Amino acid sequence: MDTNTNPLAELKDVHLPAPVSIFPLATGWYIVIVLIFILVAVLIWWQLRRHKKKQQQQEIFSLLKQIKANAVTTSDEKTIEECSILLKRVAVAKFPEQKPQLLFGKNWLQFLDKTGKTSEFTTGCGHYLGEIYQKQQLEDKEAFFTLIEKWLRSVI
């Protein structure tokens, strides 16, 4: 054997394995991707529901504001009737199983008290809503509208 030969010259090149492909992904990554899609879908659904609720609130309170503005020029009976209609519409939308469209008089006032967690409809200034077909004079319009707004905020 020749002692002057370089032993490194006899080495062969290292054969590298094929580069690792990103696909197919491990099962854990598929689970992460599915969870991200579910999370995005839930967030979109939640935002749409929140937007719809906000839009409904704005619509309801703009109607109440319009009724309140018209209360100066219209009769008290008409104002009470319009407020009752607004409350019925909201009640039917929020509590359909209790059939609020069939309630009137004391039953209607008790329903409003129960759902609004108050007693102002049967004992306070909300009693006008139970007697909408009688000639009435609103003594304290501001308290009346405040009570209606309070009920609307509590159920919406």
Buried (B, 14 or more C-beta within 10 A) or exposed (E): EEEEEEEEEEEEEEEEEEEEEEEEEEEEEEEEEEEEEEEEEEEEEEEEEEEEEEEEEEEBBEBBEEBBEEBEEEEBBBBBBBBBEBBBBBBBEEBEEBEBEEBBEEEBBBBBBBBBEBBBBBEBBBBBBBBBEEEBEBEEBEBBBEBBBBBBEEBB
